[in-house]
Amino acid sequence: MEIENMFSDILGKIETGVIVLDQVNRQVFFRNQQADRIWDFIQATYDYEELSAMMFNELDQIKSSNMVCSDRSLINCDHRSFAYRVCHITGTKQYVAVIINDVTDQNRLEAIDEASEMMNNISNVFSGIRHEIGNPLNSMKMALTVLKMNLEKFSKDEIKIYMDRMTDDAAKMESLLKSFKNFNMFEKPNTVRVDLDLFFKSLTQLLGADVRKKNINISIDILPEGRWVTADTRALQHVAMNILANALDAVEGVENPTLKIRGEAVGEKVFLSIIDNGCGMPDELVENAFKPFFTTKLHGTGLGLVISKKMLGQMNCDIKIRSEEGAGTTITLTMPKAKPPESDKVGSEIVYHQ
């Protein structure tokens, strides 16, 4: 009894809410002070039947699977957010524990960092746009100048050569602007069928200036069976830009820097790997990569990969990191496979938000 009182006293002082449900006698067996405070704030009752109804999905999840804890669920009330999980208690089937935390501040920090990450990405995109548009624009200006000075001297065939050159340059700028138009803020997942091959070819165009400056060799190898996935393009852009930016930093100073984007399908899943031959990471960094606020960058926040993982989770996707110090890093995204469009013609499916 003394030990039980000691544990009860400890649980009463922690800042995590704990509720223990007795599933046999259908009653609340235990609750600590933090759970009381949270429950009072959201004006919930401790009636077992009401709690069971509210947490039906979580209770069913751990009952019908081998999961130790259910997926995290959120309760939003009066501008505050509370996250809870239902967990098995080792050694008994009679009791389950509900672990609940106030995650309002964490969510706000993630939202702030998400906006910051997006602004950094937009800055990188603007830089890429400026360089990528500058070249064809200068080419068009030169062609127009030559035509203006020699319009009466040139034959129709010579004029056509210059007109074709300007048409090609205009097409390049149009393609870049179309890619930029799709770079939107992520709100809620709106999944569509996405052509990964077209997606990454368009996205890497935006990194052209930085890639050429660092002499990085980029290859895209999306196998036909792994080409089509279901995802929110806005979220995928955010995640991909974050991963590519990290990869470009990692290959800084490496001899023959390379970046490979490879896609393949296994069953109903597509595995997209972004592989660099950069500095790599020790095991400790890999283990902590998805922990909030963990970063090795001087001006980093440590939330970039956390937000990416959250976005991917909302799209029923996942992310894994494999790295070896001094040998490079492989980041693999797992995404639901989508059926290809009936027509093989690119553009038969809307894959970007316009």
Backbone torsions as a table, in degrees:
resi	resn	phi	psi	omega
1	MET	NA	-36.6	179.2
2	GLU	-64.2	-40.0	179.0
3	ILE	-66.3	-41.4	178.9
4	GLU	-61.4	-41.6	178.6
5	ASN	-65.5	-36.3	179.6
6	MET	-64.5	-47.2	179.0
7	PHE	-65.4	-37.4	178.0
8	SER	-63.8	-38.6	179.2
9	ASP	-66.7	-40.2	178.8
10	ILE	-64.5	-47.7	-179.9
11	LEU	-63.2	-28.6	-179.8
12	GLY	-72.3	-19.1	-175.3
13	LYS	-102.2	-12.2	-178.1
14	ILE	-77.7	160.9	-176.3
15	GLU	-91.6	11.5	175.6
16	THR	-105.9	132.1	177.9
17	GLY	-75.9	133.9	179.8
18	VAL	-129.6	125.3	175.3
19	ILE	-126.2	130.6	177.5
20	VAL	-110.9	124.5	-179.5
21	LEU	-102.8	131.6	174.9
22	ASP	-93.8	105.8	-174.1
23	GLN	-79.2	-16.9	179.2
24	VAL	-81.5	-51.7	-179.6
25	ASN	-87.5	-1.8	175.7
26	ARG	52.1	60.7	179.3
27	GLN	-150.7	164.2	173.7
28	VAL	-82.2	114.7	-175.1
29	PHE	-81.6	-36.8	-176.7
30	PHE	-154.9	147.6	170.6
31	ARG	-150.9	142.6	-180.0
32	ASN	-97.6	177.9	-173.7
33	GLN	-64.2	-38.8	-179.0
34	GLN	-65.8	-37.7	175.8
35	ALA	-62.5	-40.6	177.2
36	ASP	-59.5	-44.5	-178.3
37	ARG	-64.3	-42.8	-179.8
38	ILE	-66.6	-44.7	-177.9
39	TRP	-64.9	-37.1	176.5
40	ASP	-65.2	-39.0	-178.2
41	PHE	-65.2	-42.9	-178.5
42	ILE	-88.0	1.6	176.3
43	GLN	57.8	44.7	176.2
44	ALA	-98.4	158.8	179.7
45	THR	-101.2	168.1	175.8
46	TYR	-102.1	21.4	175.4
47	ASP	-69.3	125.3	-175.2
48	TYR	-58.1	-43.2	-176.7
49	GLU	-64.9	-39.4	178.6
50	GLU	-68.2	-40.4	177.4
51	LEU	-63.5	-42.5	179.7
52	SER	-63.4	-38.2	178.7
53	ALA	-67.8	-41.7	-179.4
54	MET	-66.1	-35.6	-176.2
55	MET	-107.0	26.7	-176.1
56	PHE	-57.2	-46.9	-177.0
57	ASN	-62.3	-41.4	-179.3
58	GLU	-69.1	-42.1	177.9
59	LEU	-63.8	-40.9	178.8
60	ASP	-67.0	-34.2	-178.1
61	GLN	-63.4	-47.4	-178.4
62	ILE	-78.1	-19.2	178.7
63	LYS	-78.7	-38.2	-174.6
64	SER	-96.1	9.0	179.8
65	SER	-142.6	178.7	178.8
66	ASN	-94.4	15.4	-177.9
67	MET	-69.8	138.0	176.6
68	VAL	-75.4	-40.6	178.1
69	CYS	-129.2	150.1	177.5
70	SER	-74.6	170.7	172.3
71	ASP	-64.4	158.2	-179.5
72	ARG	-75.0	135.9	176.3
73	SER	-120.3	154.7	-176.6
74	LEU	-117.0	144.0	170.6
75	ILE	-121.6	120.9	178.3
76	ASN	-107.1	128.9	-177.4
77	CYS	-150.2	120.7	173.3
78	ASP	50.5	54.1	176.5
79	HIS	66.8	14.8	174.8
80	ARG	-122.8	154.0	-178.0
81	SER	-124.9	136.8	179.3
82	PHE	-127.6	131.9	-179.9
83	ALA	-110.2	138.1	178.4
84	TYR	-139.6	154.6	173.5
85	ARG	-132.4	150.6	173.4
86	VAL	-105.7	128.8	-173.1
87	CYS	-127.9	147.0	171.1
88	HIS	-67.6	149.7	171.1
89	ILE	-105.8	121.0	-175.1
90	THR	-55.9	131.2	174.8
91	GLY	91.7	-0.4	179.4
92	THR	-147.6	145.0	173.4
93	LYS	-105.0	-7.1	-177.2
94	GLN	-76.7	-33.8	-173.0
95	TYR	-115.4	145.3	170.2
96	VAL	-131.1	152.4	-178.8
97	ALA	-109.9	139.4	173.3
98	VAL	-108.2	117.8	179.9
99	ILE	-104.8	121.8	-175.0
100	ILE	-132.1	136.6	-178.3
101	ASN	-132.9	150.7	171.7
102	ASP	-82.1	113.3	-176.6
103	VAL	-112.0	18.8	-177.3
104	THR	-58.0	-51.8	-177.5
105	ASP	-64.5	-40.1	178.2
106	GLN	-61.2	-44.7	179.4
107	ASN	-63.7	-38.6	179.3
108	ARG	-66.0	-42.6	178.7
109	LEU	-63.4	-40.3	178.2
110	GLU	-64.3	-39.3	179.4
111	ALA	-65.2	-40.4	178.0
112	ILE	-64.8	-44.5	-178.9
113	ASP	-69.1	-33.7	176.9
114	GLU	-60.2	-43.4	178.3
115	ALA	-66.4	-38.7	178.7
116	SER	-64.8	-44.2	178.4
117	GLU	-61.0	-40.9	-179.1
118	MET	-65.5	-40.4	178.8
119	MET	-65.0	-38.0	176.0
120	ASN	-63.1	-42.4	179.2
121	ASN	-64.7	-40.9	178.8
122	ILE	-62.6	-38.5	177.4
123	SER	-61.4	-43.3	178.0
124	ASN	-63.7	-39.2	-179.8
125	VAL	-65.9	-43.3	178.2
126	PHE	-58.5	-41.4	178.8
127	SER	-61.9	-44.1	178.5
128	GLY	-64.9	-42.0	179.1
129	ILE	-60.6	-43.5	-178.0
130	ARG	-59.3	-44.4	-179.1
131	HIS	-73.1	-42.3	-174.6
132	GLU	-70.7	-34.6	178.3
133	ILE	-78.9	-30.1	-177.8
134	GLY	-58.3	-42.4	-177.3
135	ASN	-64.2	-54.9	179.2
136	PRO	-65.5	-30.1	179.2
137	LEU	-66.1	-44.1	177.2
138	ASN	-63.8	-37.5	178.3
139	SER	-63.6	-41.3	178.4
140	MET	-65.1	-41.7	179.7
141	LYS	-62.3	-40.7	178.6
142	MET	-65.0	-42.8	-179.8
143	ALA	-63.9	-42.2	178.9
144	LEU	-64.6	-39.2	179.1
145	THR	-63.0	-44.2	179.4
146	VAL	-64.2	-42.6	179.1
147	LEU	-63.9	-43.0	-178.8
148	LYS	-60.1	-38.5	-177.7
149	MET	-80.4	-20.7	-173.6
150	ASN	-127.8	19.6	-174.7
151	LEU	-58.2	-39.6	-177.6
152	GLU	-79.5	-20.0	-177.8
153	LYS	-89.7	-33.5	-174.5
154	PHE	-73.6	148.2	173.4
155	SER	-79.8	171.5	178.5
156	LYS	-61.7	-37.9	-179.9
157	ASP	-65.8	-40.4	178.8
158	GLU	-67.2	-41.1	177.6
159	ILE	-62.5	-39.1	-179.2
160	LYS	-63.2	-36.9	179.1
161	ILE	-59.9	-46.0	180.0
162	TYR	-68.9	-37.8	178.3
163	MET	-64.7	-41.7	177.9
164	ASP	-62.8	-39.6	179.5
165	ARG	-63.1	-43.3	-179.9
166	MET	-68.3	-35.1	177.3
167	THR	-63.4	-42.1	177.6
168	ASP	-63.5	-42.5	179.2
169	ASP	-64.1	-40.0	177.9
170	ALA	-63.5	-37.9	179.2
171	ALA	-64.8	-38.1	178.2
172	LYS	-63.1	-44.7	179.6
173	MET	-65.6	-38.9	179.0
174	GLU	-61.6	-41.7	179.4
175	SER	-63.4	-42.2	179.3
176	LEU	-65.2	-43.3	-179.8
177	LEU	-66.2	-33.1	177.4
178	LYS	-65.8	-41.3	177.2
179	SER	-63.1	-41.5	-179.3
180	PHE	-66.5	-35.1	-179.0
181	LYS	-61.9	-28.8	-177.8
182	ASN	-84.8	-2.4	-178.1
183	PHE	-83.7	82.9	-174.1
184	ASN	-110.7	162.5	175.1
185	MET	-68.3	141.5	-179.8
186	PHE	-85.0	127.3	178.6
187	GLU	-116.0	-84.8	177.4
188	LYS	-118.8	148.7	-179.0
189	PRO	-60.3	129.5	173.9
190	ASN	-130.3	84.2	-170.5
191	THR	-76.9	137.9	177.0
192	VAL	-137.5	173.6	175.3
193	ARG	-76.9	126.5	-174.5
194	VAL	-119.0	132.8	174.4
195	ASP	-88.2	102.2	-175.8
196	LEU	-63.4	-35.0	-179.5
197	ASP	-62.6	-50.6	178.7
198	LEU	-66.0	-39.3	-178.9
199	PHE	-58.1	-50.4	-176.0
200	PHE	-77.4	-27.9	174.3
201	LYS	-65.5	-39.9	178.1
202	SER	-69.5	-41.6	-176.4
203	LEU	-67.8	-42.2	-178.6
204	THR	-69.4	-20.8	174.1
205	GLN	-60.3	-35.6	-178.1
206	LEU	-69.4	-18.6	-180.0
207	LEU	-98.8	7.6	-172.5
208	GLY	-52.2	-47.4	-176.3
209	ALA	-63.3	-45.6	-178.6
210	ASP	-66.7	-38.6	-179.8
211	VAL	-64.6	-45.5	179.9
212	ARG	-66.4	-37.9	-179.9
213	LYS	-61.2	-37.8	-178.4
214	LYS	-95.4	3.1	179.5
215	ASN	55.0	45.5	-179.0
216	ILE	-91.5	131.9	177.2
217	ASN	-91.6	115.1	179.9
218	ILE	-107.8	130.4	175.7
219	SER	-125.5	140.2	178.7
220	ILE	-119.3	118.5	-177.5
221	ASP	-130.7	84.6	178.6
222	ILE	-99.6	110.9	179.9
223	LEU	-66.0	149.0	-176.0
224	PRO	-53.1	-40.5	-177.8
225	GLU	-73.6	-14.5	179.2
226	GLY	-109.8	17.6	-174.0
227	ARG	-79.6	-35.1	-172.3
228	TRP	-108.7	127.8	178.8
229	VAL	-132.9	169.3	174.1
230	THR	-106.8	120.0	-177.6
231	ALA	-161.8	165.6	171.3
232	ASP	-90.7	117.9	-173.6
233	THR	-64.1	-34.2	179.6
234	ARG	-64.7	-45.8	178.7
235	ALA	-66.1	-41.0	-179.8
236	LEU	-63.6	-37.1	176.1
237	GLN	-61.8	-45.3	-179.8
238	HIS	-60.5	-48.7	-178.2
239	VAL	-63.1	-48.1	-177.3
240	ALA	-63.1	-42.1	179.3
241	MET	-63.1	-38.0	179.1
242	ASN	-65.5	-44.4	-179.9
243	ILE	-67.2	-44.8	-179.2
244	LEU	-64.7	-38.8	178.5
245	ALA	-62.4	-41.8	177.5
246	ASN	-64.7	-39.4	-179.8
247	ALA	-65.4	-41.1	179.1
248	LEU	-64.0	-36.6	176.0
249	ASP	-66.9	-38.2	-175.0
250	ALA	-67.7	-30.8	-177.2
251	VAL	-91.0	4.3	178.0
252	GLU	-59.4	123.6	177.8
253	GLY	81.9	1.5	179.6
254	VAL	-85.4	141.5	177.0
255	GLU	-72.0	132.7	-177.8
256	ASN	52.6	59.4	-179.3
257	PRO	-62.8	133.5	-179.4
258	THR	-134.1	150.6	177.7
259	LEU	-137.9	119.2	-178.4
260	LYS	-113.1	134.6	175.3
261	ILE	-117.0	114.5	-172.3
262	ARG	-127.8	136.0	179.4
263	GLY	-129.9	136.1	177.4
264	GLU	-148.8	158.3	-177.9
265	ALA	-113.1	142.2	172.4
266	VAL	-133.1	109.2	-175.5
267	GLY	65.2	-126.5	-179.4
268	GLU	-98.3	13.6	179.5
269	LYS	-115.9	145.8	173.5
270	VAL	-111.5	131.0	179.1
271	PHE	-108.1	112.2	-179.4
272	LEU	-105.9	118.1	-177.6
273	SER	-110.8	132.8	173.7
274	ILE	-112.4	112.9	-168.8
275	ILE	-117.9	128.7	174.7
276	ASP	-124.8	158.5	177.4
277	ASN	-106.3	37.6	-176.4
278	GLY	-81.5	-154.5	-173.1
279	CYS	-69.0	-22.0	-179.3
280	GLY	71.1	179.9	-177.6
281	MET	-137.6	144.1	173.1
282	PRO	-70.3	165.3	-177.1
283	ASP	-56.3	-36.8	-178.1
284	GLU	-61.9	-41.0	179.6
285	LEU	-69.0	-38.5	178.5
286	VAL	-61.9	-43.5	-178.6
287	GLU	-64.0	-31.7	-176.0
288	ASN	-99.1	0.7	-172.1
289	ALA	-57.7	-32.7	-176.5
290	PHE	-100.6	11.7	176.9
291	LYS	-85.8	132.7	-179.5
292	PRO	-56.9	137.6	174.0
293	PHE	71.5	6.7	176.1
294	PHE	-89.7	119.2	-178.9
295	THR	-152.5	151.2	175.3
296	THR	-107.7	-2.1	-178.7
297	LYS	-86.3	141.8	-176.4
298	LEU	-58.3	-42.6	-178.0
299	HIS	-111.1	20.0	-179.7
300	GLY	-82.3	158.9	178.8
301	THR	-104.9	-18.0	-179.3
302	GLY	78.2	17.1	-180.0
303	LEU	-116.9	-5.5	-176.8
304	GLY	-57.2	-51.8	-179.6
305	LEU	-73.1	-29.8	177.2
306	VAL	-62.1	-46.9	179.9
307	ILE	-65.4	-40.9	179.0
308	SER	-60.4	-44.1	-179.8
309	LYS	-63.9	-38.3	178.8
310	LYS	-64.7	-45.4	179.3
311	MET	-60.1	-45.0	-179.3
312	LEU	-64.3	-39.2	178.2
313	GLY	-61.6	-37.1	178.5
314	GLN	-67.6	-20.2	178.9
315	MET	-100.8	11.5	-177.8
316	ASN	64.7	35.9	178.6
317	CYS	-119.0	173.2	-179.9
318	ASP	-144.8	166.8	-179.8
319	ILE	-140.3	136.4	178.3
320	LYS	-131.4	149.1	178.6
321	ILE	-121.4	132.5	172.0
322	ARG	-128.9	126.6	-175.1
323	SER	-147.5	152.4	176.0
324	GLU	-134.2	126.0	-176.9
325	GLU	-58.7	125.5	179.4
326	GLY	84.1	-3.0	-176.9
327	ALA	-121.9	-15.7	178.2
328	GLY	120.7	177.8	-175.0
329	THR	-134.5	141.6	173.9
330	THR	-121.9	121.1	175.0
331	ILE	-110.7	124.1	-175.8
332	THR	-115.2	125.0	174.6
333	LEU	-99.1	133.1	175.6
334	THR	-107.3	123.5	-175.2
335	MET	-133.2	152.2	177.2
336	PRO	-65.0	133.8	178.6
337	LYS	-75.0	140.2	178.5
338	ALA	-114.3	152.0	176.3
339	LYS	-71.4	138.1	177.9
340	PRO	-66.9	155.9	177.9
341	PRO	-64.9	157.6	-178.3
342	GLU	-62.4	-36.4	178.3
343	SER	-92.7	142.3	177.2
344	ASP	-80.2	-5.7	-176.7
345	LYS	-71.3	123.3	177.8
346	VAL	-62.7	131.3	-178.9
347	GLY	103.2	-3.5	178.2
348	SER	-72.3	-17.3	177.5
349	GLU	-120.3	136.9	176.3
350	ILE	-76.8	114.8	-176.5
351	VAL	-114.1	-3.3	178.1
352	TYR	-129.0	150.2	174.9
353	HIS	-76.6	124.5	-179.3
354	GLN	-94.8	NA	NA
